[in-house]
């Protein structure tokens, strides 16, 4: 690849770049971006998890609203650019783990409780479907 110059200065080629909160890589695989978004969402989830226990604190409806207003937008940010990757099994599994953690935090259920049951109790749509809906709504 040729050296790129701008005003007489060389511009270094990188394998990935962060622009407006999105990590773009050479092949547009979006793995790094999805990992970063999931980690941010998990950190936010852990913060709001501390405002309620099994017997004290906010009720499940307030925690559900926090999940929908804080965690989901963190994951669905610029989904229009990468939503095709949600069909991959690895991406679905990553999103399922995140949503399951949110469901357990919201309900105070045991870790062995089935995720599908918790989603029904909290009336939550699977996260990979939410990403597709957000992307299609932005088109």
Residue frames as qw, qx, qy, qz and C-alpha x, y, z in Angstrom:
[[0.000, 0.889, 0.457, 0.000, 0.00, 0.00, 0.00],
 [0.398, 0.543, -0.026, 0.739, 1.29, 3.43, -0.86],
 [0.295, -0.316, -0.450, 0.781, 2.13, 6.00, 1.75],
 [0.011, 0.828, 0.487, 0.277, -0.55, 8.63, 2.16],
 [0.355, -0.065, -0.189, 0.913, 0.50, 12.22, 2.66],
 [0.073, -0.871, -0.460, -0.160, -1.51, 15.18, 3.84],
 [0.071, -0.985, 0.117, -0.110, 0.19, 18.59, 3.91],
 [0.376, 0.666, -0.602, 0.228, 3.55, 16.86, 3.62],
 [0.397, -0.396, 0.721, -0.407, 2.95, 14.58, 6.63],
 [0.343, 0.042, -0.915, -0.209, 2.61, 10.82, 6.43],
 [0.701, -0.245, 0.139, -0.655, -0.68, 9.35, 7.59],
 [0.133, -0.252, 0.949, -0.137, -0.35, 6.03, 9.38],
 [0.647, -0.095, -0.554, -0.515, -2.62, 3.19, 8.24],
 [0.341, -0.232, 0.741, -0.530, -4.43, 1.42, 11.07],
 [0.130, -0.137, -0.962, -0.195, -6.42, -1.78, 11.17],
 [0.194, -0.694, -0.692, -0.032, -9.30, -0.12, 13.03],
 [0.093, 0.222, -0.103, 0.965, -10.48, 3.36, 13.87],
 [0.066, -0.579, -0.727, 0.365, -13.09, 4.74, 16.24],
 [0.006, -0.167, -0.268, -0.949, -15.36, 7.35, 14.67],
 [0.500, -0.302, -0.075, -0.808, -18.45, 8.79, 16.41],
 [0.617, -0.289, 0.566, -0.464, -18.40, 5.92, 18.89],
 [0.953, 0.245, 0.072, -0.162, -18.26, 3.19, 16.24],
 [0.432, -0.529, 0.653, 0.328, -15.22, 1.01, 15.75],
 [0.765, 0.585, -0.103, -0.247, -14.59, 0.49, 12.05],
 [0.627, -0.390, 0.601, 0.307, -12.17, -2.24, 11.04],
 [0.006, -0.385, 0.654, 0.652, -10.63, -3.01, 7.66],
 [0.095, -0.118, -0.920, -0.362, -13.12, -5.72, 6.75],
 [0.481, -0.225, 0.004, -0.847, -16.16, -4.24, 8.51],
 [0.471, -0.112, -0.875, 0.024, -16.63, -7.36, 10.61],
 [0.429, -0.613, -0.044, -0.662, -17.96, -5.36, 13.61],
 [0.767, -0.257, -0.552, 0.202, -16.65, -7.84, 16.20],
 [0.390, 0.015, -0.378, 0.840, -14.67, -5.20, 18.06],
 [0.260, -0.302, -0.052, -0.916, -17.57, -2.74, 17.99],
 [0.731, -0.376, -0.419, -0.387, -20.06, -5.31, 19.28],
 [0.696, -0.183, -0.533, 0.446, -17.66, -6.38, 22.04],
 [0.177, 0.116, -0.255, 0.943, -17.16, -2.76, 23.10],
 [0.457, -0.335, -0.198, -0.800, -20.92, -2.04, 23.06],
 [0.782, -0.332, -0.517, -0.109, -21.65, -5.19, 25.06],
 [0.562, -0.093, -0.484, 0.664, -18.98, -4.31, 27.63],
 [0.067, -0.214, 0.108, -0.968, -20.37, -0.77, 28.00],
 [0.634, -0.348, -0.332, -0.606, -23.89, -2.13, 28.41],
 [0.760, -0.244, -0.571, 0.192, -22.72, -4.68, 30.98],
 [0.331, 0.027, -0.400, 0.854, -20.99, -1.94, 33.00],
 [0.331, -0.268, -0.052, -0.903, -24.17, 0.16, 32.92],
 [0.752, -0.301, -0.496, -0.314, -26.16, -2.88, 33.98],
 [0.646, -0.149, -0.572, 0.484, -23.85, -3.53, 36.92],
 [0.064, 0.144, -0.257, 0.954, -24.22, 0.08, 38.06],
 [0.533, -0.257, -0.106, -0.799, -28.00, 0.09, 38.03],
 [0.724, -0.175, -0.667, -0.025, -28.04, -3.38, 39.57],
 [0.373, -0.001, -0.599, 0.709, -26.70, -1.85, 42.78],
 [0.274, -0.203, 0.122, -0.932, -29.86, 0.22, 43.33],
 [0.804, -0.182, -0.034, -0.565, -31.96, -2.81, 44.14],
 [0.097, -0.284, 0.942, -0.153, -31.67, -6.06, 46.02],
 [0.253, -0.241, -0.906, -0.237, -34.03, -9.00, 46.28],
 [0.284, -0.633, -0.693, 0.196, -35.91, -7.47, 49.21],
 [0.168, -0.756, -0.173, 0.609, -35.11, -3.74, 48.98],
 [0.195, -0.302, 0.418, 0.834, -34.70, -0.93, 46.47],
 [0.424, 0.293, -0.278, -0.811, -36.42, -0.24, 43.17],
 [0.772, 0.173, 0.540, -0.286, -39.09, -2.56, 41.92],
 [0.610, 0.082, 0.681, 0.396, -38.87, -4.64, 38.76],
 [0.405, 0.810, 0.408, 0.116, -40.78, -2.14, 36.58],
 [0.063, -0.961, 0.192, 0.188, -38.32, 0.67, 37.32],
 [0.495, -0.449, 0.652, 0.358, -35.37, -1.61, 36.63],
 [0.598, 0.419, 0.632, 0.258, -36.99, -2.70, 33.36],
 [0.254, 0.955, 0.157, -0.002, -37.37, 0.95, 32.35],
 [0.279, -0.812, 0.434, 0.274, -33.70, 1.55, 33.18],
 [0.619, -0.069, 0.703, 0.343, -32.73, -1.43, 31.06],
 [0.501, 0.661, 0.518, 0.209, -34.78, -0.19, 28.12],
 [0.128, 0.990, 0.056, 0.032, -33.57, 3.41, 28.41],
 [0.256, -0.827, 0.481, 0.142, -29.89, 2.84, 29.25],
 [0.576, -0.270, 0.740, 0.217, -28.68, -0.61, 28.25],
 [0.662, 0.508, 0.542, 0.096, -30.57, -1.12, 24.99],
 [0.344, 0.937, -0.026, -0.050, -29.49, 2.19, 23.43],
 [0.321, -0.713, 0.587, 0.212, -25.89, 1.39, 24.29],
 [0.588, -0.015, 0.775, 0.232, -26.12, -1.80, 22.24],
 [0.520, 0.638, 0.556, 0.115, -28.28, -0.46, 19.41],
 [0.043, -0.826, 0.141, 0.543, -26.20, 2.67, 18.80],
 [0.268, 0.592, -0.541, -0.534, -25.66, 2.99, 15.03],
 [0.650, 0.032, 0.754, -0.088, -27.28, -0.41, 14.52],
 [0.669, 0.679, 0.093, -0.288, -28.14, 0.57, 10.96],
 [0.274, 0.752, -0.582, -0.145, -24.49, 0.09, 10.01],
 [0.072, 0.379, -0.918, 0.088, -23.93, -3.36, 11.51],
 [0.711, -0.055, 0.379, -0.590, -27.34, -5.00, 12.02],
 [0.808, 0.310, -0.428, -0.259, -26.60, -7.72, 9.43],
 [0.310, 0.383, -0.811, 0.314, -24.18, -9.27, 11.93],
 [0.528, -0.233, 0.517, -0.633, -26.95, -10.08, 14.44],
 [0.909, 0.145, -0.181, -0.347, -27.78, -13.16, 12.39],
 [0.486, 0.416, -0.731, 0.238, -24.44, -14.68, 13.43],
 [0.767, -0.412, -0.491, 0.012, -24.67, -17.20, 16.26],
 [0.547, -0.075, -0.390, 0.737, -21.82, -15.57, 18.20],
 [0.071, -0.266, 0.029, -0.961, -23.52, -12.18, 18.15],
 [0.642, -0.432, -0.380, -0.507, -26.87, -13.65, 19.17],
 [0.760, -0.288, -0.510, 0.282, -25.21, -15.54, 22.03],
 [0.336, 0.070, -0.289, 0.894, -23.44, -12.40, 23.24],
 [0.311, -0.319, -0.092, -0.891, -26.68, -10.43, 23.21],
 [0.739, -0.377, -0.495, -0.257, -28.57, -13.29, 24.87],
 [0.627, -0.168, -0.515, 0.559, -26.03, -13.38, 27.71],
 [0.075, 0.145, -0.166, 0.973, -26.36, -9.64, 28.22],
 [0.516, -0.336, -0.246, -0.749, -30.15, -9.76, 28.21],
 [0.754, -0.305, -0.582, 0.024, -30.20, -12.75, 30.53],
 [0.434, -0.066, -0.452, 0.777, -28.00, -10.88, 32.99],
 [0.196, -0.210, -0.001, -0.958, -30.41, -7.94, 32.79],
 [0.673, -0.339, -0.460, -0.469, -33.38, -10.23, 33.41],
 [0.691, -0.254, -0.582, 0.346, -31.74, -11.81, 36.45],
 [0.231, 0.022, -0.302, 0.924, -30.84, -8.36, 37.82],
 [0.346, -0.266, -0.183, -0.881, -34.36, -7.04, 37.24],
 [0.751, -0.336, -0.401, -0.403, -36.21, -9.93, 38.81],
 [0.360, -0.585, 0.622, -0.375, -33.77, -11.06, 41.48],
 [0.969, 0.059, -0.080, -0.225, -34.21, -14.59, 40.14],
 [0.726, -0.427, 0.490, 0.224, -31.68, -17.34, 40.65],
 [0.057, 0.588, -0.614, -0.524, -29.02, -17.85, 38.00],
 [0.224, 0.007, 0.957, 0.183, -30.50, -21.22, 37.08],
 [0.462, 0.577, 0.472, -0.479, -33.86, -19.74, 36.06],
 [0.568, 0.350, 0.578, 0.470, -34.47, -20.13, 32.29],
 [0.136, -0.227, 0.143, 0.954, -33.81, -16.94, 30.30],
 [0.153, -0.320, -0.663, -0.660, -36.90, -17.41, 28.14],
 [0.358, -0.641, -0.671, 0.104, -39.11, -17.45, 31.22],
 [0.312, -0.529, -0.205, 0.762, -37.55, -14.25, 32.54],
 [0.057, -0.008, 0.414, 0.909, -38.02, -12.53, 29.18],
 [0.263, -0.505, -0.712, -0.411, -41.71, -13.45, 29.22],
 [0.393, -0.640, -0.533, 0.390, -42.14, -12.25, 32.81],
 [0.237, -0.523, -0.012, 0.818, -40.49, -8.91, 32.00],
 [0.533, 0.758, 0.360, -0.109, -42.14, -8.67, 28.57],
 [0.142, -0.725, 0.447, 0.505, -38.79, -8.19, 26.80],
 [0.818, 0.562, -0.062, -0.106, -38.13, -8.80, 23.12],
 [0.863, -0.139, 0.162, 0.458, -34.85, -10.65, 22.40],
 [0.215, -0.764, 0.155, 0.589, -32.06, -8.14, 21.93],
 [0.325, -0.103, 0.668, 0.661, -31.05, -9.26, 18.44],
 [0.161, 0.648, 0.695, 0.267, -34.61, -8.61, 17.26],
 [0.140, -0.898, -0.216, 0.356, -34.56, -5.17, 18.90],
 [0.326, -0.478, 0.419, 0.699, -31.34, -4.36, 17.01],
 [0.254, 0.257, 0.749, 0.556, -32.98, -5.33, 13.71],
 [0.018, 0.818, 0.575, 0.006, -36.08, -3.27, 14.51],
 [0.229, -0.813, 0.009, 0.536, -34.01, -0.20, 15.39],
 [0.320, -0.259, 0.578, 0.704, -31.98, -0.55, 12.21],
 [0.178, 0.452, 0.759, 0.434, -35.04, -0.96, 10.00],
 [0.070, -0.875, -0.437, 0.198, -36.75, 1.99, 11.67],
 [0.267, -0.692, 0.190, 0.643, -33.73, 4.16, 10.86],
 [0.385, 0.076, 0.676, 0.624, -33.84, 3.27, 7.14]]
